[in-house]
Every structure is written in structure tokens, then in C-alpha cells.
Amino acid sequence: MNMDDKLFNYYLELKNPEAGEWNTSPQCIHTELITRDYVRKEFTVTDGIKVCNVGIGTGDWDDYLGFWLKGKGLLTSIDINKEICEIFAYRQLREGHPNPSKVICKSIFDNEITNEKFDIVTLIGSAVKETGDFERCLNSCFNLLNIGGYLMFMANLKYSSLEMLEDYLKRSSYQLVKKNLYEAFPEYPFFICKIKK
């Protein structure tokens, strides 16, 4: 199957009965709106800023970050899934994204993911749960940050408890700058935290 066929299938899968119901739901739209608004309000785009997102998924968040950084900053996107990385990079190319992501197809647990350091690392949605190791995932994210850089961590309370995060932070030198809890939809409660290295 060529890349155009893979891309076509990707678009179709976004609207299939399983994904489409969630992707068009008020809960999903609310979560996306809050998360995008949070990064826009809590962080300042400066010339040469470097941002990294861990876990590409559908790539919507990475697309948004690229637009947010356009003209000033660079985005790197990391995912372990080769197919996700390939289709995301190809989709951004075909769609003509004005600030495409640099895609790295590696595990967050790889010691040599990249020798770059970032000003902001984002870890959102189910990414931390999918790694299978909460603490090791956070350690890896902080290893990607410059001193004084920030981790923006967003997760569903059903997958990652705030208590786990607070316990982790008590045993670290990292500083919780801001913690927001969102429960407008009780079936999908989530939090967003801004943590300084």
C-alpha cells in the first residue's frame, strides 16, 4: 500500500464508528479546547523556543503546537509506533503544514532518543498510560528538558491519579507550578499540570 492509500485510510479511520463517536463528542471537544487554551495562556512563545510532544496519536495536538509556534519555535514529536510516525509526517507534508514537526520514531525509554534539550515537553491524554510505567515515563520527559524548562502534563484521572503525580513530585526536585482539575464532564475528568525542572 502506498502512502497516499495509507493517508486515505487514516482519514477514514478518524470517522469510523468507534473513533468517530468519541472524536465528535462534547467531552472530546471540551478536552481539546481546554488543553489548547491552557498551553496558549500558560506558556510564552519566544524566538528559538524548542518544544517536544511525547506520543503523537492522531497528531491533532502536534498540528496545533506547530501552528502555535509558527515563525518562532520548533516542534519535535516522539512516538514508538512506526506507522503513526510515518503517516503523521506524510500527512503534515501533504497538507502543507507551515511549521511541521520533526518526527522521532523511538521509545520514550530509549536512552538516546535525541541529544536535544527542550524548553517545554508536553505529555497529554493516554500517552503516560500507554507507556506502562508512570514514573519512568515522567523521568524520561524530564530528561528531555533544559534546566528551568517545563513539563505540561495532561491526563484523564481514570488513568493517572493526581496522588501518583504528587507522590512522584515529593520525591523529586521538580516544582509543581500550577495544577488544574476539570470535571465539567464527570465521565471524563482530567487534570493539567505545569511542572518546572
C-alpha positions as a printed Julia matrix, in Angstrom:
197×3 Matrix{Float64}:
   0.0    0.0    0.0
   1.43   3.37  -0.99
   1.5    6.39   1.36
  -1.49   8.09  -0.29
  -3.6    4.97   0.31
  -2.39   4.85   3.94
  -3.26   8.52   4.35
  -6.73   7.96   2.89
  -7.3    5.08   5.32
  -6.09   7.29   8.18
  -8.75   9.92   7.35
 -11.44   7.23   7.13
 -10.45   5.74  10.5
 -10.95   9.1   12.22
 -14.65   8.86  11.39
 -15.2    5.13  11.85
 -17.96   4.2   14.35
 -15.54   3.5   17.2
 -13.36   6.63  16.86
 -15.89   9.0   15.32
 -18.31   8.87  18.21
 -15.59   9.97  20.65
 -13.88  12.41  18.25
 -17.13  14.33  17.72
 -18.34  14.17  21.34
 -18.71  17.22  23.59
 -16.28  15.58  26.05
 -13.56  15.3   23.41
 -14.11  18.8   22.04
 -14.14  20.24  25.59
 -10.88  18.45  26.43
  -9.19  19.67  23.25
 -10.38  23.25  23.79
  -9.19  23.37  27.42
  -5.82  21.77  26.61
  -5.12  24.07  23.66
  -6.22  27.14  25.6
  -4.03  26.09  28.54
  -0.8   25.96  26.53
  -1.64  29.28  24.88
  -2.26  31.0   28.23
   0.42  29.35  30.38
   3.43  29.46  28.06
   5.02  32.23  26.03
   6.35  31.58  22.57
   9.82  33.1   22.3
  12.25  33.15  19.38
  14.03  29.83  19.07
  11.84  28.02  21.63
  12.04  24.23  21.39
   9.01  22.12  22.24
   8.67  18.33  22.31
   5.48  16.29  22.38
   5.59  12.7   23.62
   3.03  10.45  21.92
   1.64  11.56  18.55
  -1.64   9.64  18.43
  -3.82  11.27  15.73
  -1.37  14.19  15.51
  -4.01  16.87  16.16
  -2.18  18.15  19.24
   1.13  18.24  17.36
  -0.56  20.11  14.48
  -1.86  22.69  16.96
   1.54  23.11  18.64
   3.15  23.66  15.24
   0.66  26.43  14.43
   1.15  27.94  17.9
   4.94  28.01  17.43
   4.86  29.08  13.77
   7.58  31.52  12.86
   9.33  31.37  16.23
   9.75  27.86  17.58
  10.44  24.28  16.58
   8.47  21.18  17.47
   9.73  17.63  17.85
   7.23  14.77  18.1
   8.18  11.39  19.56
   6.27   8.13  19.19
   7.29   4.47  19.32
   4.81   3.42  16.6
   6.48   3.46  13.17
   3.2    3.6   11.25
   1.91   6.53  13.32
   5.18   8.41  12.77
   5.2    7.77   9.02
   1.58   8.73   8.39
   1.85  11.83  10.62
   4.98  13.13   8.86
   3.48  12.37   5.45
   0.13  13.96   6.34
   1.81  17.18   7.5
   3.79  17.24   4.25
   0.72  16.62   2.06
  -1.4   19.15   3.97
   1.38  21.73   3.74
   1.67  22.4    7.47
   3.59  25.71   7.79
   5.65  24.53  10.77
   5.87  20.73  10.51
   7.16  18.62  13.34
  10.5   16.86  13.4
   9.37  13.26  13.95
  11.4   10.81  16.03
  10.28   7.18  16.0
  11.67   5.83  19.27
  10.54   4.73  22.7
  10.43   7.42  25.36
  12.52   4.97  27.38
  15.33   4.94  24.81
  18.41   6.45  26.45
  19.41   8.05  23.18
  16.11   9.47  21.96
  17.81  12.7   20.99
  20.67  14.81  22.31
  18.46  17.9   22.03
  17.04  19.55  25.12
  13.7   21.32  25.12
  12.09  24.32  26.81
   8.7   22.6   27.02
   7.75  18.93  26.88
   4.08  18.01  26.59
   2.63  14.68  27.7
  -1.12  14.56  27.15
  -4.06  12.17  27.02
  -3.37   8.47  27.34
   0.33   8.72  26.46
   1.59   8.13  30.02
  -0.75   5.14  30.48
   0.29   3.61  27.17
   3.96   3.57  28.21
   3.06   1.19  31.03
   5.37   2.88  33.55
   4.18   6.19  35.05
   7.37   7.08  36.94
   9.82   6.01  34.25
   7.82   7.96  31.64
   7.95  11.14  33.73
  11.69  10.63  34.35
  12.26  10.37  30.61
  10.22  13.51  29.93
  12.21  15.5   32.5
  15.46  14.19  30.96
  14.41  15.86  27.7
  14.05  19.27  29.38
  16.51  22.09  29.81
  17.04  23.18  33.41
  14.23  25.66  34.05
  12.11  24.06  31.33
   8.52  22.92  31.82
   6.57  19.7   31.54
   2.93  20.19  30.61
   1.22  17.01  31.8
  -2.44  16.37  30.98
  -4.2   13.1   31.73
  -7.57  11.54  32.5
  -7.99  10.97  36.23
  -9.13   7.41  35.48
  -5.66   6.59  34.08
  -3.35   8.79  36.14
  -4.21   9.97  39.6
  -3.09  13.32  40.92
  -1.94  11.47  44.06
   0.54   9.46  41.96
   1.88  12.68  40.46
   2.08  14.47  43.81
   3.89  11.48  45.35
   6.33  11.46  42.42
   6.99  15.2   42.79
   7.61  14.91  46.56
  10.49  12.56  45.78
  11.94  14.84  43.1
  13.45  18.3   42.78
  10.77  19.39  40.3
   8.35  22.18  41.16
   4.6   22.0   40.6
   3.8   25.49  39.3
   0.12  25.01  38.54
  -2.47  22.25  38.89
  -5.9   22.46  37.28
  -8.69  19.9   37.6
 -11.51  19.78  35.05
 -14.72  17.94  35.92
 -17.31  19.57  33.65
 -17.94  16.08  32.26
 -17.84  13.67  35.24
 -17.41  10.71  32.88
 -14.14  12.26  31.61
 -12.43  14.14  34.46
  -8.9   15.27  33.69
  -6.11  17.43  35.01
  -3.39  19.62  33.55
  -0.22  20.42  35.46
   2.66  22.76  34.72
   5.85  21.45  36.31
   9.24  23.16  36.3
  12.52  21.29  36.1
